[in-house]
Amino acid sequence: MPKGDSVLIVEDEGIVARDLRYRLETMGYKVAGMAATGDEAVLKAWEHRPDLVLMDIVLKGDLDGIEAALMMRERADIPVVYLTAYADEETVQRTEASGPFGYLVKPFEDRELEACIEVALFKHRSEREIRASEVRFRSTVELAQDAVLIADSKRRLVMWNRGAERMFGYRPEEVLGTPLENMLSERDAQAFREGLARLSPGVAAPPQTGLSERSAIRKDGSEFPVEYSAAAWDAEGKRFYGIIIRDITERKLAERALAESEKQYRTLVTSLQEGVAMTDAEGRLVYVNPAFCEMLGYAKEELPGRSIASLARPGDGTLASAQEELSRRGQKEQFELRMVRKGGEERDIQVSSARWTDDSGAFLGTISAMTDVTDRRRAHKELQEKTDFLEAVLDAASDGVFVMDGDGNYVLMNNAAAELIGEPSEKWKERHAYDPLHPGEPGTGRSHIQRALSGEPSRFETRPDPGSDRVLAISLTPMSFSGKVHILGVVSDMTERRRAERLQRERARAELYGFMVSALPVFAASVPPQARDILVSSFAARFERIIRPRFEQELAALRRGGKAVRPDSPEMLNRYLSWISELYSNLGIETTVERGRRAGSLQFSNCPWVNEARGNPIFCLICRAIAIRSFTWAAPLGHASQRSSIVGGAACCHFDFQLPAA
């Protein structure tokens, strides 16, 4: 059965190359092509992307097989098997830098050839899978919130993930190569070393430790509690340690708070910190606890014999007496009284009262538990005022703000959001079966909502009404509320800004047309041939002086956005191809752009001056001058050339752009 793998043959002996092709096709391989020189081999490898290359080491031309193989390995990751009549040590050493996947010494049998190819393909695929696995592992480690560290046998750090950078404050270059225990406090470093020693070779211990708690030190010198586990493994004859560290500051604070809460609870149970008062059958106080005394500002000896009603403000005493009567009848009551402290200050007191009896059930009096809720009432009032204030601020904001739950339903929306999105104020709380961002445009926002719910912020622009020129910018940010995922959305009306940007582009187009009109004298048919070079050179200089600042402005805008673009780089090539395509489009020329890693091309499918250019070639020279001169702004060391022209009979004008070798 055909194997399906493609092979490129690089052999400068034609007979040998054809024999190889026959043998490979007989075995079921596809022959991607044949090359006789190193340069030709590199070009065909780039064009056909074969699964494997059979490379003769000794080739004619400037580029031998080893150099060609090295370029293929670096640029296209194509495995190479060398064909050589020389298997001496010097030749083998020269090939090592290119990472060969096998050698075949001429002459060789078919079974040797097939076995070598299959081993090379298997090895190459295995290496790719290993690299992909390493990428997945590193991505997972970098996304971890915990600190994930790897140290060598001498406990020196060799890996430091982003979680560690956030936790400790060190960048990787600041700590790699330093002792791992530097991250711990001095009192814990020795115990940490001893724990790792138990994982060392020759020690009877499990391959990993349990969770341990230690004190770690941040870059700023602050100390914080951590929990870690460590594991050890051997790779390539060396011992490595993996350590996962978790910041447990919040947990310790929670444990401390819980311990304090339990202590308070025990104190409350044993010493009854809640105000407690007991009255006799006549309603006179017979016992009050210290909390009750503190609540009302009286000494303990001042209260026995008084009634609770006598401690209430005028008007509330009757309520206290009535509630006490209900308690006497066996009803448990809860009510509020405005009670007066000894100094005259009034406090809101929540009272729960019940009757108490002797063993025979005879009524002895009431027991009341009292809680001062004055501060709670005040805090609730302040919170309500702040909530009202926040809602007023949101409703006054010009940008729309909304919150959406995990089902895509609105749970909060200010007036601006309702107006911008087009959601009636009385309808936004209803569940939505349609697109929750744009009822009139189904599907516009759902993909962005799903992205935000998965934890990735999203920002996009859309039109709320089909056919409208109104543009909205919507940003969606995931947030957690009450243990559930929600989305915080902000909506801004971008209509005026986009209109201004469009006017600015139209103004730039008008300026470009004005420049081209100013250059019309050089298009005159009467220009003598000997003067064309001078006119084109003059035009190119004026073009650079007038148009280059526009190109520089785009680069400056990129730098302000935090995206620095270097000359002679693939990023600059992509930016330039977009810019030159738009410039020619402003002249009425339809363009097509093709992009490669370090090369690109621009094709014209029409020419506004095709009739004039047939009578005067200076029109083509002007277009050529624009392309070649402007490319030097993006790639001073690159090369631009014109492959074909419409006037010359081709289907399109074709310009090629090549960056310098990396």
Helices and strands as residue ranges (DSSP letters): E 6-10, H 14-27, E 30-35, H 38-48, E 52-56, H 65-76, E 80-84, H 89-95, G 96-98, E 103-105, H 110-143, E 147-151, E 157-160, H 162-168, H 172-175, G 180-183, H 186-197, E 212-217, E 223-235, E 238-247, H 249-271, E 275-280, E 285-288, H 290-296, G 300-302, G 309-311, H 317-328, E 333-340, E 346-357, E 363-372, H 374-396, E 400-404, E 410-413, H 415-421, H 446-453, E 458-462, E 472-481, E 484-493, H 495-518, G 520-523, H 529-560, H 570-586, E 591-595, E 599-604, H 610-615, H 618-634, E 639-644, E 653-658
